[in-house]
């Protein structure tokens, strides 16, 4: 049942994003940023944790999870070290995601040829 919930949640989010992309003048960058911010807002409201518990990997593989992760890291860092802790914990927690995106992008750019 968890696989079905994960598939339905992630598929629904992707469907909504694709519909927004097809029917508006927003670019993929706009949509990616918006979904990341929505993930942070849902985390602030305490909803995203419940979504993760319900849908599992369907919620943790989306870009919205990056917003959730940034928010949670910021709150934990602020609780530990104030404003300075907020920024240091934010960089420590999100660093692995950012580095992996850069490395994978480089590897795939070397393997595949870009379309003209």
Secondary structure, 3 states (H helix, E strand, C coil): CHHHHHHHHHHHHHHHHHHHHHHCCCCHHHHHHHHHHHHHHHHHCCHHHHHHHHHCHHHHCCCHHHHHHHHHHHHHHHHHHHHHHHHHHHHHHHHHHHHHHHHHHHHHHHHCCCCC
